């Protein structure tokens, strides 16, 4: 009976810790993605500057793209379902834009509207040797046929605070992010994969 009495507070503490970790994981998914994203950018910085491919080597746009819906939310859902965002980025520090780099790539499986302006972006990320699907909470605003994805002052324990804006128009994106080291700008295209 004595062991049982000792284990009850330990089990309660473990349960509270588990719940806190679970809430923290969901709440801070975006910062984890941002850190991974920035880390990939830093690695890409060691690569050679971006050079334009020969005009005949550029890929034509996919012929299978369906027309986009006129409703802004439906348009955003369609664009961010089984989507690959591919483009370029450059660091921004003290108001100076750095060298442009290739390698701005994201895989988005889906988006789900929660309430009001709150949405969840289900993104596929590779961390070490594992592929993870992360539910990323974001705020969305719509201006006609243009969507703006908003991340505002998200803190990461021992990692800083991040803010970002991503503008989505037709099958393109452009945006900016900032952190305590500066930030950057990015742009690219959105391609949906057919099943």
Buried (B, 14 or more C-beta within 10 A) or exposed (E): EEEEEEEEEEEEEEEEEEEEEEEEEEEBBBBBBBBBBBEBBEEBEEEEEBEEEEEEEEEEEEEEEEEBBEEBBEBBBBBBBBBBBBBBBBBBEEEEEBEBBBBBEBBBBBBEEEEEEEBBBBBEBEEEEEEBEBBBBBEBEBEEBBBBBBBEEBEBEEBBBBBBBBBBBEBBBBBBBBBEEBBBBBBBEBBBEEE
